[in-house]
Amino acid sequence: MGEKRIRQAELALKLGVSQPSLSRRLNGDRAFELNEVEQVAAALAVSPAYLLGFAADREVGLPMGNH
């Protein structure tokens, strides 16, 4: 998956969800909740704004010290 080169199964484990559940969200079959977007962004070390395509800089919106 993506820039950080993390597998879905590894990301699912970090998020505390099953890989099929994460896959449904990533495929658009189920929407992410806001807290899930924040968790995914944190796991990938990017801002939620970057993850959602609202920022070109992957660190925009990250709390100081996270980059």
Rosetta constraint file for C-alpha pairs under 8 A:
AtomPair CA 1 CA 5 HARMONIC 5.33 0.50
AtomPair CA 1 CA 6 HARMONIC 5.21 0.50
AtomPair CA 1 CA 7 HARMONIC 5.50 0.50
AtomPair CA 1 CA 8 HARMONIC 6.63 0.50
AtomPair CA 2 CA 6 HARMONIC 7.12 0.50
AtomPair CA 4 CA 44 HARMONIC 6.25 0.50
AtomPair CA 6 CA 10 HARMONIC 6.46 0.50
AtomPair CA 6 CA 11 HARMONIC 6.57 0.50
AtomPair CA 7 CA 11 HARMONIC 6.25 0.50
AtomPair CA 8 CA 12 HARMONIC 5.92 0.50
AtomPair CA 8 CA 19 HARMONIC 6.28 0.50
AtomPair CA 8 CA 22 HARMONIC 7.28 0.50
AtomPair CA 8 CA 23 HARMONIC 7.35 0.50
AtomPair CA 9 CA 13 HARMONIC 6.18 0.50
AtomPair CA 9 CA 18 HARMONIC 7.65 0.50
AtomPair CA 9 CA 19 HARMONIC 5.16 0.50
AtomPair CA 10 CA 14 HARMONIC 6.34 0.50
AtomPair CA 11 CA 15 HARMONIC 6.18 0.50
AtomPair CA 11 CA 40 HARMONIC 7.73 0.50
AtomPair CA 11 CA 43 HARMONIC 7.23 0.50
AtomPair CA 12 CA 16 HARMONIC 5.95 0.50
AtomPair CA 12 CA 17 HARMONIC 5.10 0.50
AtomPair CA 12 CA 18 HARMONIC 5.69 0.50
AtomPair CA 12 CA 19 HARMONIC 5.29 0.50
AtomPair CA 12 CA 22 HARMONIC 6.09 0.50
AtomPair CA 13 CA 17 HARMONIC 6.24 0.50
AtomPair CA 13 CA 18 HARMONIC 7.08 0.50
AtomPair CA 13 CA 19 HARMONIC 7.72 0.50
AtomPair CA 14 CA 43 HARMONIC 7.11 0.50
AtomPair CA 15 CA 36 HARMONIC 7.98 0.50
AtomPair CA 15 CA 39 HARMONIC 6.70 0.50
AtomPair CA 15 CA 40 HARMONIC 7.19 0.50
AtomPair CA 15 CA 43 HARMONIC 7.87 0.50
AtomPair CA 17 CA 21 HARMONIC 6.44 0.50
AtomPair CA 17 CA 22 HARMONIC 6.69 0.50
AtomPair CA 18 CA 22 HARMONIC 6.34 0.50
AtomPair CA 19 CA 23 HARMONIC 6.02 0.50
AtomPair CA 20 CA 24 HARMONIC 6.23 0.50
AtomPair CA 21 CA 25 HARMONIC 6.60 0.50
AtomPair CA 22 CA 26 HARMONIC 6.20 0.50
AtomPair CA 23 CA 27 HARMONIC 5.98 0.50
AtomPair CA 24 CA 28 HARMONIC 6.23 0.50
AtomPair CA 24 CA 29 HARMONIC 5.03 0.50
AtomPair CA 24 CA 30 HARMONIC 5.69 0.50
AtomPair CA 25 CA 29 HARMONIC 5.81 0.50
AtomPair CA 25 CA 30 HARMONIC 4.71 0.50
AtomPair CA 25 CA 31 HARMONIC 5.66 0.50
AtomPair CA 25 CA 32 HARMONIC 6.09 0.50
AtomPair CA 26 CA 30 HARMONIC 7.97 0.50
AtomPair CA 32 CA 36 HARMONIC 5.86 0.50
AtomPair CA 32 CA 37 HARMONIC 6.23 0.50
AtomPair CA 33 CA 37 HARMONIC 6.43 0.50
AtomPair CA 34 CA 38 HARMONIC 6.40 0.50
AtomPair CA 35 CA 39 HARMONIC 6.19 0.50
AtomPair CA 36 CA 40 HARMONIC 6.09 0.50
AtomPair CA 37 CA 41 HARMONIC 6.10 0.50
AtomPair CA 37 CA 48 HARMONIC 6.39 0.50
AtomPair CA 37 CA 51 HARMONIC 7.95 0.50
AtomPair CA 38 CA 42 HARMONIC 6.14 0.50
AtomPair CA 38 CA 47 HARMONIC 7.88 0.50
AtomPair CA 38 CA 48 HARMONIC 5.75 0.50
AtomPair CA 39 CA 43 HARMONIC 6.12 0.50
AtomPair CA 40 CA 44 HARMONIC 6.18 0.50
AtomPair CA 41 CA 45 HARMONIC 5.90 0.50
AtomPair CA 41 CA 46 HARMONIC 5.07 0.50
AtomPair CA 41 CA 47 HARMONIC 5.57 0.50
AtomPair CA 41 CA 48 HARMONIC 5.27 0.50
AtomPair CA 41 CA 51 HARMONIC 6.32 0.50
AtomPair CA 42 CA 46 HARMONIC 6.23 0.50
AtomPair CA 42 CA 47 HARMONIC 7.17 0.50
AtomPair CA 45 CA 66 HARMONIC 7.52 0.50
AtomPair CA 45 CA 67 HARMONIC 7.76 0.50
AtomPair CA 46 CA 50 HARMONIC 6.46 0.50
AtomPair CA 46 CA 51 HARMONIC 6.72 0.50
AtomPair CA 46 CA 58 HARMONIC 5.14 0.50
AtomPair CA 46 CA 59 HARMONIC 5.64 0.50
AtomPair CA 46 CA 62 HARMONIC 7.13 0.50
AtomPair CA 47 CA 51 HARMONIC 6.27 0.50
AtomPair CA 47 CA 58 HARMONIC 5.90 0.50
AtomPair CA 47 CA 59 HARMONIC 5.48 0.50
AtomPair CA 47 CA 60 HARMONIC 6.05 0.50
AtomPair CA 47 CA 61 HARMONIC 5.56 0.50
AtomPair CA 47 CA 62 HARMONIC 5.19 0.50
AtomPair CA 48 CA 52 HARMONIC 6.15 0.50
AtomPair CA 48 CA 61 HARMONIC 7.43 0.50
AtomPair CA 49 CA 53 HARMONIC 6.17 0.50
AtomPair CA 49 CA 54 HARMONIC 4.90 0.50
AtomPair CA 49 CA 55 HARMONIC 5.40 0.50
AtomPair CA 49 CA 58 HARMONIC 7.96 0.50
AtomPair CA 49 CA 60 HARMONIC 7.12 0.50
AtomPair CA 49 CA 61 HARMONIC 6.83 0.50
AtomPair CA 50 CA 54 HARMONIC 5.65 0.50
AtomPair CA 50 CA 55 HARMONIC 4.62 0.50
AtomPair CA 50 CA 56 HARMONIC 6.24 0.50
AtomPair CA 50 CA 57 HARMONIC 6.53 0.50
AtomPair CA 50 CA 58 HARMONIC 5.07 0.50
AtomPair CA 50 CA 59 HARMONIC 7.38 0.50
AtomPair CA 50 CA 60 HARMONIC 7.09 0.50
AtomPair CA 51 CA 58 HARMONIC 7.66 0.50
AtomPair CA 55 CA 60 HARMONIC 6.60 0.50
AtomPair CA 56 CA 60 HARMONIC 8.00 0.50
AtomPair CA 59 CA 67 HARMONIC 6.81 0.50
AtomPair CA 62 CA 66 HARMONIC 6.43 0.50
AtomPair CA 62 CA 67 HARMONIC 7.48 0.50
